């Protein structure tokens, strides 16, 4: 249905929806048509607030910055990555977990970033505080 009303791209996660149009007028028109479809056909309504805006600097959506052609980490996700990595390193340094558990913890932390275009950022994080140095200290 969205293709028929001029929507160029769409991202959906559970009950959150983000779509892109060429202009605000097209966005408003498509929003109106989708509201009618949801109300008449599915007996559903949009979750407020509905926002229409420019996407030049990207849009925050589910903890990611969505830009045309790429997904970047939000500042909050980057901070969360650093905090969780630090947590696992501290657990290992204090002898509370084994190398295997440390590796599993890193895998979970890395999983928060894998579907984004953040390989350069991840490499910079590892260069700043390499894992090998942590293993040598213990």
C-alpha positions, 0 to 999 in steps of 0.5 A: 500500500505504501508504494502506491502512495509515494513512499520511497522507503520504510523501516518498521520495528514492531509498532514503530514505523518510519517512512520517507517521501520526497516532500512534506506535502507527499508525507502529509498526503500519505499519512492521511491515506494511511490513517484512513486505511488503518481506521477503515480496514484494520480498526487501528490508529496511529500512535501519537505523536506523529512527526513529519520532518526533514531527514538531512541529518538522519532520524533517531529510530530504535536507538539508531540514526537512520540516514539514506543508505546507512544506519549509524549508532546513536550517542546513547548506543555508543555510551551503552556499548562502552559501559557494557564493555567496561563491565565485562572487562572489570569482571574479568580483571577482578577474577569473577569470570573466565576468558570464555565468559569475557569473550561471550560478554564481548560478543553480546556487546558487539551484537549491539552494533553489528547491524550498523555502519559502525566498523570504523567506530568499533575499530577506534574503540578497540585501538583506544583500549585493546583487549590483548592489553587487558589479558596481559595485565591479568 
